[in-house]
Amino acid sequence: MWAMAMVMGLSSLTSCEDDAWGNDNPDYKNVFIVAFAEWGPKSNNDKTYTVAQGSQTEVPVQLWCEGTRNFEAQAFVYAESQLTLGTDYQVVDADGNVLQQNSNGAWVLTWDLRQPDTTNNHRVQNIAVKALGGATGTVTLMTFDPKDVDADGKLRISNGGTKDDDTEYYVPNNKTADYEVRCLTVNYKVNVTIQ
């Protein structure tokens, strides 16, 4: 039930209904949402994947965008782990190619918004965590920068405060002159357990 309520809430953010987020409102026409495509049991950042040494597990990432645009949009994915990137694990694309991090430590995912949308406004691409045969442990993938927290370690959010209740807020992910990508305070992280 909770997952259905979240999906309904997200769909209202990205539809053409008479709401603030619809394409009829020019302020939100080029504001997109990035999130992990699969929801955990409680639909609140609790999705877990498991991967064996020498294998990889795909993690689908989606961008909510209705219709087409005349540009590509980029969103960022970050990781936190006690494991060592490049020794214990690697982040790769759907074809197994190693993804390179940008200067902020994020992996950049690019969506071509010039192409017709065939996914009901949920454009999805897969990344994967590949276990390299090193140590075991957990890699947490996130759509927000893990450094974007206050002194108490709480996530900074759009209202200028920090998340301390069950209310949904957005967190900036990427902003350019053409568009803005946001993530929500739900479904912004997944855990990949390397066994």
N, C-alpha and C positions, 0 to 999 in steps of 0.2 A: 504494500500500500504506500509506504514511504517513497519507494522508487518511482511509483506512478505519479505521485504528487510532485516529485522533483522534475520528472520529465515534462509534466504539464506546465510547471512553472518556467522551465527553460524554453519550452515551445512558445509560451506567451511572450518571452523576451525577443524572439527572433521572427515572429510572424508579421503579417501585414494587417493585423487586426487594428482597431482603433485604440492603440496604446502608444505610450511614449517611444517604444522601441521599433515600431513598424517602419517600413520603408517610406511611409507617408511623412515621416518626421525627418527632415534633412539632417538634424543633429545626430541621428543614429544610423543613417544609411550605411555609413562605412565604419561602423563599430561592430566587431565580431567577437565571438566567444570561443576560446580554446579550452578543451577539457579532455580527459581520458574517456574513450568511447564505452568502456565496460565499467559498470557500476558494481560495487561490492554489496554484500548482504544487507547492510544498513544504509547504503547509498551515501556514505559520508566519509570518503577518503579511506575506506577499509578494504579495497580490492587488493588481493595478493596473488602473485604468480610464483611458480616454482620452476627452477631450471637445474638440470644436472650438469656436472662438470663436463666440459667439452661440447655442450649443447647451447642452444639459444631459445628464448621465448619471445614471441611477438607481443607488443603492447600497442594497441590501436589508439591513435590520437585523432580527435575530430575538431574541425573548425566549423562553427555555425555561421553560414553565410547564405542568404537568400538571393537567388539570381546570379547574374554575372557582373563583372566590373572590367575596367580596362587596365588592370594591373594584377600583379601577384601580391600575395600577403604572406608575411613571415611571422611565425610564432616561435617562442623559445621553450625548451624543456631543459630542466636542471636536474642534477643528481646529488644526493648526500649519501655517504657510506663510510664505514670504517675500512672497507676493502679498498684496494689500490687499483685505480683505473689504469688499464694497459698491462697490468700484471694479473689481477684476479678476475677482472671483467672488462668488457668493451661494450660500447653502445654502437649499434650498426643499423643500417637501413634495411628495408625489406629484402634486398638482394644480398645482404651480408657484408656490404661495404662499410668500413669503419667511418663513422661520422666524426668530423672535426669540431671541436669546441671553438666558440668565438672568444674575444678578449675578456668577456665577462664570465666565461666558464659555461656558457649555454650551448646546447645543440640547436641549430636553426632548422626549422621545418618550413618549407615553402609550398604554398598552395597556389596553383594557377587559376585565378578567378575569372580569366577570360574564357574559359571553357564552360559549356553548359553544365549546369548542376543536375546530376542524375541520382543524387542521394538524399532527396527530400531535405535539403538545406544542411545536411550533416556530412560534409566532405571529410573522408577518413584516409589517413595514411598510417602505415605501421613502422614502428621502430622496434628494435629488439635489444635485449640485454644478453650478451654472450658470455658464458662462464668459461674462463680460459684455463681451468685446471689448477688454480691457485687455492686460496683460502675459501672457506665457506662463510656465509653471512648474508646480509640484506643490503640491497641497493634501493633507495627510495627515489623514484622519479617524480618531479613536480613541475607544474606549469607556472609557478612563481619563483622568484629568486630567493633562495633560502637565507640570503643575507638581508632581505627586506623585513626585518623584525625590529621590535623596539628593545629597550634595555632589559625587559623581562622575558624576552624570547617569544613574544606574541606577534603574530602576523599583522603588519600594517595594512589597513584597508581603506576603501574609497571615502569613508566618512571622516577620515582623519584620525580615527581612534584605532583600537585593536579589536579583534574578534574575541568576544567573551560570552557570547550567547549563541543560540541556534539560528539567528537571523542570517539570511544570505546577503553578502556584499560582494562587490567585485574587487579584484586586485589587478592593477595594470600589468600587462605582459609585454606589449610592444606598441609604440606610438610613433607614427611617421607623419609627414605632411598630408599623405593621402588617406590614411586609415588608422584605427586604433584596435588592438587586440586586447581583450580582457579575459581573465579567468575568474571563477567564482570561488567562494570559500567552502564549497562542497565539491567533491570529485576533482580536486586539484592535485592529488597525489596517489600513487600506487606503489606497493612494495614488491620487489622481486627478490625471492629468497633463493640463494645459490646453495645447493646441497653438496 
